[in-house]
Amino acid sequence: MSRKKLASPKIDLRLGARSCAKLNLSQIVDELLSNIKERQRKILIKRFGLNGRNPLVLEKIGREFGVTRERIRQIEVDSFRRLAFVEKSDDFKRIIERAKKEIIKAGDFYEKDKLKEVLCPQASNLEKNQLMFILNSAPELSLRKGTLKVGGFWFLKEKNVQKSVLAAHQLIVKFIKENKRPVRIGKIVDFLQTTEQKDFFPAEKARSRAKMICLISRQIDSNIMNEWGLNNWRIISQRGSGEKAYLVLRQQKKPLHFRKIAQLISLNWSDGAALPQTVHNELIKDKKRFVLVGRGTYGLSSWGLVSGTVKEIILNYMTEVNKPLGKESIVEYVLSRRQVKAATVIVTLSDRRFFAKTKDGLFQPRK
């Protein structure tokens, strides 16, 4: 019985910085499927979406064929066991060699979907499904399926790193929870090298392995500052204009006008343009984190910025120090906390209603 050939889109598969080859994924898939029986073929086409449709779960395929989901799973396993021994094309081997190189470079394991992205950038859904099937047909690769806590990931069968990956993931999640604030990869690496999993994080692989575990996790995520935390933390989920404004200011490391903040929010997040007035309202009401340092310009209180007029800032500074101060130190202090010109500070100091000058040329509050 003849069978219908699958669609045959050609894609650019990046096989390294120096080469880029045109590979016909459908031809590779078609050659693989020709080595198994028709029933197995039909099941794998549905299971992996090789017909251009969405992949189906075991249970749904079982209902279509009138068997249990376990029987479909057995047929899938038997099919790949058969495919492990058939002769593969040169194009198949090139894909698998590139996949192995990427996996090794990442620390001997790689998040499932991200591996497809790096092998086949900007692939269509069909191409992603075909690539998934091809990778599953490689006897030297293993796929650890995802759970509620950890997503799926590929690893080299000879390395068998999955137990170490899962154990390290538990440690990272616990560390972040106890830290109670987002952390960078470097701090996670330092922590891991003090644990019972330290042998899994040698210097040459520590950073890549720690980062890939974070990428695999379904409990933690990162923000635009490349900080990792629990994915239900607002600073990680980055929900709301206030949280986004806070991250933008931390990223830029300087006070910004609220319109500029709104513009940068729109550039950093793809969930719609930020309205300047909405951003401004968030900045105004959150006085704990945001400080008005000029007309419409805001900074972060964590930078040591303070709110209030220039006069109020000077008086508070003098009260805190409790001694007469020189003009230069007063100007330096105010400029470090407010976005104003030095001339503005000097003019404010000349107001004799609030400030008095000593014989030594120092300034103090007028009594």
FIFISE-59778 format. One record per residue (C-alpha): residue in three letters; residue number from 1; x, y, z; chain. Coordinates in pm, whole numbers, plus 50000, padded with zeros to 5 digits. Example, Ala and Ser with C-alpha at 12.3 -4.5 7.8 and 13.67 -1.06 7.14 Angstrom:
2
 marlo vexgu    c1    c2    c3 vexke
   ALA     1 51230 49550 50780     A
   SER     2 51367 49894 50714     A
This chain:
367
 marlo vexgu    c1    c2    c3 vexke
   MET     1 50000 50000 50000     A
   SER     2 50138 50337 49904     A
   ARG     3 50146 50605 50168     A
   LYS     4 50113 50978 50134     A
   LYS     5 50441 51169 50139     A
   LEU     6 50468 51429 50413     A
   ALA     7 50504 51798 50328     A
   SER     8 50862 51893 50240     A
   PRO     9 50960 52243 50350     A
   LYS    10 51331 52325 50327     A
   ILE    11 51487 52517 50612     A
   ASP    12 51819 52669 50708     A
   LEU    13 51971 52452 50977     A
   ARG    14 52262 52625 51148     A
   LEU    15 52541 52373 51168     A
   GLY    16 52800 52609 51314     A
   ALA    17 52931 52960 51277     A
   ARG    18 53114 52880 50952     A
   SER    19 52850 52677 50768     A
   CYS    20 52478 52675 50703     A
   ALA    21 52317 52392 50509     A
   LYS    22 51982 52347 50338     A
   LEU    23 51831 52035 50486     A
   ASN    24 51501 51879 50392     A
   LEU    25 51364 51769 50727     A
   SER    26 51062 51601 50571     A
   GLN    27 51285 51382 50357     A
   ILE    28 51478 51273 50666     A
   VAL    29 51152 51198 50849     A
   ASP    30 51012 51013 50548     A
   GLU    31 51322 50793 50527     A
   LEU    32 51297 50707 50895     A
   LEU    33 50928 50622 50877     A
   SER    34 50989 50391 50581     A
   ASN    35 51169 50151 50816     A
   ILE    36 50869 50071 51038     A
   LYS    37 50530 49909 50986     A
   GLU    38 50229 50107 50866     A
   ARG    39 50046 50102 51201     A
   GLN    40 50357 50223 51384     A
   ARG    41 50401 50488 51117     A
   LYS    42 50047 50622 51159     A
   ILE    43 50085 50634 51536     A
   LEU    44 50415 50825 51525     A
   ILE    45 50277 51073 51270     A
   LYS    46 49993 51156 51510     A
   ARG    47 50212 51142 51819     A
   PHE    48 50466 51394 51683     A
   GLY    49 50238 51602 51461     A
   LEU    50 50425 51502 51145     A
   ASN    51 50112 51569 50942     A
   GLY    52 50124 51940 51026     A
   ARG    53 49872 51911 51308     A
   ASN    54 49930 51935 51682     A
   PRO    55 50094 51630 51843     A
   LEU    56 49843 51407 52022     A
   VAL    57 49868 51259 52371     A
   LEU    58 49887 50884 52418     A
   GLU    59 49531 50854 52548     A
   LYS    60 49373 51027 52249     A
   ILE    61 49568 50816 52000     A
   GLY    62 49469 50506 52197     A
   ARG    63 49100 50592 52162     A
   GLU    64 49142 50636 51785     A
   PHE    65 49306 50294 51752     A
   GLY    66 49086 50123 52010     A
   VAL    67 49371 50038 52250     A
   THR    68 49501 50166 52583     A
   ARG    69 49741 50458 52622     A
   GLU    70 49996 50208 52759     A
   ARG    71 49975 50007 52439     A
   ILE    72 50041 50322 52233     A
   ARG    73 50340 50400 52456     A
   GLN    74 50475 50048 52398     A
   ILE    75 50436 50085 52021     A
   GLU    76 50621 50418 52035     A
   VAL    77 50907 50266 52235     A
   ASP    78 50927 49963 52003     A
   SER    79 50932 50191 51697     A
   PHE    80 51228 50394 51824     A
   ARG    81 51405 50075 51930     A
   ARG    82 51374 49961 51569     A
   LEU    83 51486 50300 51432     A
   ALA    84 51797 50292 51653     A
   PHE    85 51944 50017 51431     A
   VAL    86 51854 50138 51082     A
   GLU    87 52106 50312 50859     A
   LYS    88 52075 50692 50883     A
   SER    89 52129 50951 50613     A
   ASP    90 52420 51196 50618     A
   ASP    91 52178 51482 50684     A
   PHE    92 52037 51297 50986     A
   LYS    93 52389 51246 51120     A
   ARG    94 52474 51612 51072     A
   ILE    95 52171 51720 51277     A
   ILE    96 52251 51479 51558     A
   GLU    97 52619 51578 51565     A
   ARG    98 52521 51944 51595     A
   ALA    99 52271 51856 51870     A
   LYS   100 52539 51666 52061     A
   LYS   101 52782 51957 52035     A
   GLU   102 52522 52200 52168     A
   ILE   103 52431 51966 52454     A
   ILE   104 52797 51920 52553     A
   LYS   105 52862 52295 52530     A
   ALA   106 52564 52363 52760     A
   GLY   107 52696 52126 53027     A
   ASP   108 52581 51785 52895     A
   PHE   109 52207 51856 52898     A
   TYR   110 51976 52102 52720     A
   GLU   111 51621 52228 52771     A
   LYS   112 51395 52053 52519     A
   ASP   113 51240 52347 52334     A
   LYS   114 51552 52563 52344     A
   LEU   115 51754 52291 52176     A
   LYS   116 51509 52296 51886     A
   GLU   117 51540 52675 51869     A
   VAL   118 51919 52671 51850     A
   LEU   119 51921 52393 51590     A
   CYS   120 51643 52538 51379     A
   PRO   121 51594 52913 51435     A
   GLN   122 51255 53056 51334     A
   ALA   123 51119 52711 51253     A
   SER   124 50753 52653 51176     A
   ASN   125 50547 52427 51402     A
   LEU   126 50578 52145 51150     A
   GLU   127 50956 52183 51137     A
   LYS   128 50975 52178 51518     A
   ASN   129 50768 51859 51525     A
   GLN   130 50989 51699 51260     A
   LEU   131 51303 51795 51447     A
   MET   132 51161 51649 51769     A
   PHE   133 51098 51321 51591     A
   ILE   134 51448 51317 51443     A
   LEU   135 51609 51378 51782     A
   ASN   136 51400 51099 51935     A
   SER   137 51531 50866 51664     A
   ALA   138 51894 50916 51770     A
   PRO   139 52004 50624 51995     A
   GLU   140 52278 50834 52159     A
   LEU   141 52032 51095 52288     A
   SER   142 51784 51062 52576     A
   LEU   143 51490 51284 52664     A
   ARG   144 51388 51332 53025     A
   LYS   145 51020 51422 53008     A
   GLY   146 50889 51720 53202     A
   THR   147 50704 51726 53532     A
   LEU   148 50519 51997 53723     A
   LYS   149 50848 52120 53867     A
   VAL   150 51096 52061 53586     A
   GLY   151 51058 52084 53209     A
   GLY   152 51187 51824 52965     A
   PHE   153 51555 51815 52871     A
   TRP   154 51787 51626 52639     A
   PHE   155 52109 51463 52756     A
   LEU   156 52368 51225 52617     A
   LYS   157 52272 50871 52707     A
   GLU   158 52631 50787 52800     A
   LYS   159 52644 51074 53053     A
   ASN   160 52316 50995 53234     A
   VAL   161 52309 51326 53423     A
   GLN   162 51939 51338 53500     A
   LYS   163 51962 51245 53870     A
   SER   164 52225 51512 53933     A
   VAL   165 52023 51771 53741     A
   LEU   166 51708 51703 53944     A
   ALA   167 51896 51701 54277     A
   ALA   168 52068 52031 54193     A
   HIS   169 51735 52183 54088     A
   GLN   170 51589 52109 54432     A
   LEU   171 51887 52277 54597     A
   ILE   172 51859 52587 54377     A
   VAL   173 51486 52629 54447     A
   LYS   174 51546 52590 54821     A
   PHE   175 51833 52841 54810     A
   ILE   176 51623 53102 54628     A
   LYS   177 51331 53054 54869     A
   GLU   178 51558 53100 55169     A
   ASN   179 51730 53401 55012     A
   LYS   180 51388 53567 54967     A
   ARG   181 51512 53784 54681     A
   PRO   182 51629 53728 54322     A
   VAL   183 51989 53622 54267     A
   ARG   184 52228 53609 53973     A
   ILE   185 52377 53291 53830     A
   GLY   186 52716 53362 53989     A
   LYS   187 52567 53352 54337     A
   ILE   188 52381 53030 54256     A
   VAL   189 52707 52873 54135     A
   ASP   190 52888 52978 54453     A
   PHE   191 52613 52818 54659     A
   LEU   192 52608 52491 54461     A
   GLN   193 52983 52448 54505     A
   THR   194 52928 52432 54883     A
   THR   195 52667 52154 54863     A
   GLU   196 52673 51777 54826     A
   GLN   197 52631 51837 54449     A
   LYS   198 52959 52029 54420     A
   ASP   199 53126 51757 54210     A
   PHE   200 52860 51812 53944     A
   PHE   201 52969 52175 53915     A
   PRO   202 53341 52179 53828     A
   ALA   203 53476 52523 53737     A
   GLU   204 53466 52468 53360     A
   LYS   205 53100 52358 53360     A
   ALA   206 52955 52518 53673     A
   ARG   207 52803 52829 53518     A
   SER   208 52658 52661 53208     A
   ARG   209 52506 52378 53411     A
   ALA   210 52357 52610 53672     A
   LYS   211 52203 52833 53405     A
   MET   212 52057 52540 53211     A
   ILE   213 51899 52401 53528     A
   CYS   214 51738 52740 53586     A
   LEU   215 51610 52740 53228     A
   ILE   216 51467 52391 53272     A
   SER   217 51291 52478 53596     A
   ARG   218 50918 52541 53603     A
   GLN   219 50942 52693 53952     A
   ILE   220 51189 52973 53887     A
   ASP   221 51239 53229 53612     A
   SER   222 51448 53538 53533     A
   ASN   223 51374 53907 53479     A
   ILE   224 51538 54161 53245     A
   MET   225 51819 54203 53499     A
   ASN   226 51912 53835 53454     A
   GLU   227 51814 53770 53814     A
   TRP   228 51654 53439 53908     A
   GLY   229 51371 53397 54155     A
   LEU   230 51043 53216 54212     A
   ASN   231 50819 53269 53910     A
   ASN   232 50530 53390 54127     A
   TRP   233 50734 53682 54264     A
   ARG   234 50622 54009 54105     A
   ILE   235 50978 54118 54038     A
   ILE   236 51027 53796 53839     A
   SER   237 50687 53767 53671     A
   GLN   238 50725 54142 53598     A
   ARG   239 50353 54210 53624     A
   GLY   240 50233 54569 53627     A
   SER   241 50381 54902 53522     A
   GLY   242 50531 54968 53866     A
   GLU   243 50739 54649 53864     A
   LYS   244 50853 54712 53509     A
   ALA   245 50945 55074 53587     A
   TYR   246 51150 54954 53884     A
   LEU   247 51342 54708 53665     A
   VAL   248 51398 54965 53390     A
   LEU   249 51550 55211 53638     A
   ARG   250 51772 54942 53784     A
   GLN   251 51881 54846 53434     A
   GLN   252 51958 55205 53329     A
   LYS   253 52123 55296 53662     A
   LYS   254 52017 55662 53645     A
   PRO   255 51704 55875 53701     A
   LEU   256 51470 55898 53400     A
   HIS   257 51166 56100 53297     A
   PHE   258 50846 55900 53327     A
   ARG   259 50790 55922 52950     A
   LYS   260 51132 55767 52887     A
   ILE   261 51053 55495 53140     A
   ALA   262 50727 55419 52954     A
   GLN   263 50919 55403 52626     A
   LEU   264 51174 55157 52767     A
   ILE   265 50897 54940 52914     A
   SER   266 50742 54914 52567     A
   LEU   267 51082 54814 52423     A
   ASN   268 51160 54551 52688     A
   TRP   269 50819 54383 52707     A
   SER   270 50601 54266 52420     A
   ASP   271 50266 54272 52600     A
   GLY   272 50157 54611 52465     A
   ALA   273 50279 54971 52473     A
   ALA   274 50306 55129 52818     A
   LEU   275 50098 55444 52862     A
   PRO   276 50308 55731 53008     A
   GLN   277 50029 55845 53239     A
   THR   278 49979 55494 53375     A
   VAL   279 50351 55467 53445     A
   HIS   280 50351 55812 53607     A
   ASN   281 50065 55714 53838     A
   GLU   282 50257 55405 53951     A
   LEU   283 50569 55612 54021     A
   ILE   284 50375 55870 54222     A
   LYS   285 50195 55625 54449     A
   ASP   286 50497 55403 54526     A
   LYS   287 50696 55643 54743     A
   LYS   288 50884 55358 54907     A
   ARG   289 51078 55272 54592     A
   PHE   290 51056 55576 54363     A
   VAL   291 51183 55927 54429     A
   LEU   292 51093 56239 54231     A
   VAL   293 51429 56404 54163     A
   GLY   294 51324 56661 53905     A
   ARG   295 51027 56765 53695     A
   GLY   296 50874 56431 53594     A
   THR   297 51206 56256 53656     A
   TYR   298 51230 55964 53896     A
   GLY   299 51503 55756 54053     A
   LEU   300 51517 55480 54313     A
   SER   301 51529 55535 54686     A
   SER   302 51780 55247 54706     A
   TRP   303 52031 55476 54531     A
   GLY   304 52022 55711 54830     A
   LEU   305 51794 55961 54654     A
   VAL   306 51553 56158 54872     A
   SER   307 51234 56343 54796     A
   GLY   308 51151 56700 54890     A
   THR   309 51261 57045 54778     A
   VAL   310 51627 57144 54763     A
   LYS   311 51575 57357 55075     A
   GLU   312 51429 57060 55265     A
   ILE   313 51712 56832 55158     A
   ILE   314 51976 57082 55276     A
   LEU   315 51803 57139 55610     A
   ASN   316 51768 56764 55670     A
   TYR   317 52135 56716 55585     A
   MET   318 52242 56990 55825     A
   THR   319 52025 56845 56101     A
   GLU   320 52170 56499 56043     A
   VAL   321 52533 56619 56051     A
   ASN   322 52465 56872 56329     A
   LYS   323 52749 57110 56244     A
   PRO   324 52814 57397 55998     A
   LEU   325 52896 57278 55645     A
   GLY   326 53093 57411 55353     A
   LYS   327 52921 57507 55030     A
   GLU   328 53103 57239 54828     A
   SER   329 52995 56952 55053     A
   ILE   330 52635 57075 55055     A
   VAL   331 52626 57100 54674     A
   GLU   332 52784 56755 54637     A
   TYR   333 52532 56603 54878     A
   VAL   334 52227 56754 54709     A
   LEU   335 52343 56662 54357     A
   SER   336 52390 56302 54466     A
   ARG   337 52024 56292 54570     A
   ARG   338 51842 56522 54333     A
   GLN   339 51869 56598 53962     A
   VAL   340 51923 56972 53987     A
   LYS   341 52193 57218 53883     A
   ALA   342 52464 57325 54126     A
   ALA   343 52353 57685 54076     A
   THR   344 52010 57595 54213     A
   VAL   345 52168 57469 54536     A
   ILE   346 52381 57784 54569     A
   VAL   347 52082 58011 54513     A
   THR   348 51886 57818 54778     A
   LEU   349 52172 57859 55027     A
   SER   350 52163 58235 54974     A
   ASP   351 51810 58252 55119     A
   ARG   352 51880 58419 55454     A
   ARG   353 51536 58329 55585     A
   PHE   354 51651 57969 55627     A
   PHE   355 52033 57964 55620     A
   ALA   356 52299 58156 55807     A
   LYS   357 52667 58193 55723     A
   THR   358 52934 58164 55992     A
   LYS   359 53250 58375 56017     A
   ASP   360 53438 58083 55862     A
   GLY   361 53213 58090 55553     A
   LEU   362 53023 57776 55652     A
   PHE   363 52647 57734 55641     A
   GLN   364 52401 57632 55910     A
   PRO   365 52023 57656 55966     A
   ARG   366 51904 57998 56077     A
   LYS   367 51777 57982 56432     A
